[in-house]
Amino acid sequence: MIESDARGGAAAAAEAGWRRVVAMERINNFRDYGDLPTRGGGRVRKGLLFRSAHHARASAADAARLTELGITTVTDLRHPGEQAEQPSTWRGSLVIEVIEEAAPADGEPAVAPHNAALANSDFSADAMAAYLQGHYGTMPFDPRHVRLWRRYFAALAEREGGMLIHCAAGKDRTGILAWLTHHVLDVHPDDRLADYLMSNEAAAIAERLPMVQRRLEQLYARSIAPEALLAMLTVRPEFMDNALRAIGEHSGSVDAYLEAVLGVDAARREAIRARLIG
């Protein structure tokens, strides 16, 4: 639950979240995750940090909007198999640097872990929630995530222009990376949580549910109940709690994890903060 505080509590956080949603024709869950106060008295600059779901259905107008927003770097957090199945429509037509892994590393699975897990699931709501709860505890240390997240933070410190991060739904892998970015920028924990939970509203889950249901039922050749899909498509505070718990148990603290695992040392942290905090 988002705790109330002197800045206005949950209602103010929700209002701020909707203000940062960017209208797109066919890119889901697109929003600016900057434009937030920091605990040091500054504010994360607007128009430099963006997050979204995949771009496999992006229209020509959406591609033009990416240019209008000044986005120069996109970090695609999806597994290579997901990228091959649903490539971003604008690739090859926009001058955007893409941070990605185009093929699995030696010894790494050819199928995205969540797709493999779904193939063996009973597709109950409880199973979906339990899978995500556990998955959040492993994502911060998945070798492929670590490699991509390290490259993202290096780019965040060094490159000019807007930076966009996305995965498939823009809520889990993207959610953790946005949370870590907010930590580096010293955004208040309430605002980090509000931004994370905003996917439950900005992703238009109810509208997308029939389409997602059809696609997954075709893919896995079985009937999937809507309540199971809702459990899979939403985010919960306890999911992020599990990621943070795993980071603490492994590294001692988020700061130690950022430095030792993701390469965000004091110099890189200051470079990121200098570029992004006004």
C-alpha positions in Angstrom: 0.0 0.0 0.0 1.2 3.5 -0.8 1.6 5.3 2.5 0.3 8.8 3.0 2.9 11.5 3.8 3.2 15.3 3.9 3.4 15.5 0.1 -0.2 14.4 -0.4 -0.3 10.6 -0.1 -1.8 8.1 -2.5 -4.2 10.4 -4.2 -1.5 12.9 -5.1 0.8 10.1 -6.2 -2.0 8.7 -8.5 -2.6 12.2 -10.0 1.1 12.7 -10.6 1.2 9.3 -12.3 -1.5 10.0 -14.8 0.2 13.4 -15.6 3.2 11.5 -16.7 1.4 9.0 -19.0 2.3 9.6 -22.7 -0.5 8.9 -25.2 0.5 6.5 -27.9 -1.6 4.8 -30.6 -0.3 1.3 -30.2 2.5 1.2 -27.6 1.1 0.2 -24.2 2.0 1.5 -20.8 4.1 4.4 -22.0 5.0 7.0 -19.5 7.7 9.5 -18.3 9.2 8.1 -15.1 11.0 11.3 -14.3 9.4 14.6 -13.2 9.5 13.5 -9.5 10.9 15.2 -6.4 14.0 13.9 -4.8 14.7 13.8 -1.1 17.6 16.2 -1.6 15.3 19.0 -2.6 15.7 18.7 -6.4 13.5 17.2 -9.0 14.1 14.6 -11.7 14.0 16.3 -15.0 11.0 15.7 -17.3 11.4 14.3 -20.7 14.6 12.2 -20.2 13.3 9.0 -18.7 10.6 6.9 -20.3 9.3 3.4 -19.9 6.8 1.3 -21.8 5.7 -2.2 -23.0 7.0 -3.6 -26.3 6.9 -1.8 -29.6 5.9 -4.7 -31.9 2.6 -3.0 -32.7 3.9 0.6 -32.8 2.3 2.7 -35.6 4.1 5.3 -37.8 2.6 8.0 -35.5 4.1 6.2 -32.5 7.5 6.1 -34.2 7.3 9.8 -35.0 6.4 10.5 -31.4 9.5 8.7 -30.2 11.5 11.2 -32.3 9.4 14.2 -31.0 10.2 13.1 -27.4 13.9 13.2 -28.1 14.5 9.6 -27.3 18.0 8.6 -28.5 18.5 5.4 -26.6 16.2 2.4 -26.0 17.1 -0.5 -23.7 15.1 -3.5 -24.8 15.0 -5.9 -21.8 13.3 -8.7 -23.6 14.9 -12.1 -24.2 16.2 -12.6 -27.8 13.4 -15.0 -28.4 10.8 -12.4 -27.5 12.5 -9.9 -29.8 12.5 -12.3 -32.7 8.9 -13.1 -32.2 7.7 -9.5 -31.8 10.3 -7.1 -33.3 10.0 -3.4 -32.8 8.3 -1.9 -35.9 10.5 1.2 -36.1 13.9 -0.7 -36.1 15.9 0.5 -39.1 13.9 3.6 -39.7 14.8 5.7 -36.6 18.2 6.9 -35.5 18.0 5.3 -32.0 20.7 3.4 -30.3 19.3 0.1 -29.0 20.9 -1.6 -25.9 19.9 -5.3 -26.3 21.1 -8.8 -26.5 20.3 -10.2 -29.9 21.1 -13.9 -29.1 21.4 -15.9 -25.9 24.8 -16.2 -24.4 26.6 -19.6 -24.3 24.9 -21.9 -21.9 21.8 -19.6 -21.4 18.3 -20.9 -22.3 17.0 -20.3 -25.8 13.5 -19.6 -24.4 12.7 -16.7 -22.0 12.4 -18.0 -18.5 8.8 -16.7 -18.0 7.7 -18.4 -21.2 9.2 -21.7 -20.1 7.5 -21.3 -16.7 4.1 -20.6 -18.4 4.4 -23.7 -20.6 4.5 -25.8 -17.5 1.9 -23.9 -15.5 -1.7 -24.9 -14.6 -2.6 -21.3 -15.4 -4.4 -20.7 -12.1 -4.5 -17.3 -10.6 -2.6 -18.6 -7.5 0.0 -20.1 -9.8 0.5 -16.9 -11.7 0.9 -14.8 -8.6 3.2 -17.4 -7.0 5.4 -17.5 -10.1 5.8 -13.7 -10.2 6.5 -13.5 -6.5 9.4 -16.0 -6.9 10.5 -14.5 -10.2 11.1 -11.1 -8.7 13.6 -12.7 -6.3 15.7 -14.0 -9.2 15.5 -11.2 -11.7 18.1 -8.9 -10.1 20.7 -11.6 -10.5 19.8 -13.1 -13.8 23.1 -12.8 -15.8 21.4 -11.4 -18.9 19.5 -8.8 -16.8 22.8 -7.8 -15.1 24.6 -7.3 -18.4 21.8 -5.2 -19.8 21.2 -3.2 -16.6 25.0 -2.4 -16.4 24.9 -1.1 -20.0 21.8 0.9 -19.3 23.3 2.7 -16.2 26.6 3.3 -18.2 24.5 4.9 -20.9 22.4 6.9 -18.4 25.6 8.5 -17.1 27.2 9.2 -20.5 24.6 9.7 -23.3 22.6 12.7 -24.2 18.9 12.7 -25.0 15.9 10.7 -23.7 16.3 7.1 -22.5 13.5 4.6 -22.8 13.4 1.2 -21.2 10.9 -1.5 -22.1 10.2 -5.2 -21.9 7.1 -7.1 -23.0 4.5 -5.6 -20.7 6.6 -2.8 -19.2 5.9 -3.8 -15.6 8.3 -6.4 -14.2 11.8 -6.2 -15.7 11.1 -2.6 -16.6 9.6 -2.0 -13.1 12.6 -3.2 -11.3 15.0 -1.2 -13.4 12.9 2.0 -13.0 12.9 1.4 -9.3 16.7 1.1 -9.2 17.0 4.3 -11.3 14.8 6.1 -8.8 16.9 4.8 -6.0 20.1 6.3 -7.6 18.2 9.6 -8.0 17.0 9.5 -4.4 13.3 9.6 -5.3 11.1 9.1 -2.3 10.2 5.4 -1.7 6.5 6.3 -1.8 6.9 7.8 -5.3 8.9 4.8 -6.5 6.1 2.5 -5.4 3.5 4.7 -7.0 5.3 4.7 -10.3 5.7 0.9 -10.1 2.0 0.3 -9.3 0.9 2.8 -12.0 1.2 -0.1 -14.5 -2.0 -1.5 -13.1 -3.8 1.6 -14.4 -1.7 2.8 -17.3 -1.5 -0.6 -19.0 -5.3 -0.6 -19.8 -5.4 -4.2 -18.6 -9.2 -4.7 -18.9 -9.1 -3.5 -22.6 -6.2 -5.7 -23.5 -7.4 -8.8 -21.7 -9.3 -10.4 -24.6 -6.4 -9.9 -27.0 -3.9 -11.3 -24.5 -6.2 -14.2 -23.8 -6.5 -15.1 -27.4 -2.7 -14.9 -28.0 -1.8 -17.0 -25.0 -4.4 -19.6 -25.6 -3.1 -20.1 -29.1 0.5 -20.1 -28.0 0.0 -22.7 -25.2 -3.0 -24.6 -26.7 -5.1 -24.5 -23.6 -8.0 -22.5 -22.0 -6.9 -19.7 -19.7 -9.3 -18.1 -17.2 -9.5 -14.3 -17.1 -8.6 -14.2 -13.4 -5.3 -16.0 -14.1 -4.5 -13.5 -16.8 -5.3 -10.6 -14.4 -2.9 -12.1 -11.8 -0.2 -12.3 -14.5 -0.8 -8.8 -15.9 -0.8 -6.9 -12.6 1.9 -5.8 -10.2 1.8 -6.0 -6.4 3.9 -4.3 -3.7 4.9 -7.8 -2.4 6.5 -8.6 -5.7 8.9 -5.7 -5.5 9.4 -6.4 -1.8 10.7 -9.8 -2.8 13.2 -8.3 -5.3 14.5 -5.9 -2.7 14.7 -8.7 -0.1 16.8 -10.8 -2.5 19.1 -7.9 -3.1 19.5 -7.3 0.6 20.2 -11.0 1.3 22.8 -11.2 -1.5 24.5 -7.8 -1.5 23.6 -6.3 1.9 21.9 -3.2 0.5 20.6 -1.7 -2.7 23.6 0.7 -2.8 26.0 -2.2 -2.5 24.2 -4.2 -5.2 24.2 -1.2 -7.5 28.0 -0.8 -7.1 29.2 -4.3 -7.0 26.8 -5.9 -9.4 25.7 -3.1 -11.8 28.8 -0.9 -11.7 27.1 2.2 -10.3 29.9 3.5 -8.2 30.1 6.9 -6.6 31.4 8.6 -9.8 28.7 7.1 -12.0 26.0 7.8 -9.5 27.0 11.5 -9.4 27.2 11.7 -13.2 23.7 10.3 -13.5 22.4 12.6 -10.8 24.1 15.7 -12.4 22.4 14.9 -15.8 19.0 14.0 -14.5 18.3 16.2 -11.5 17.3 19.8 -11.9 
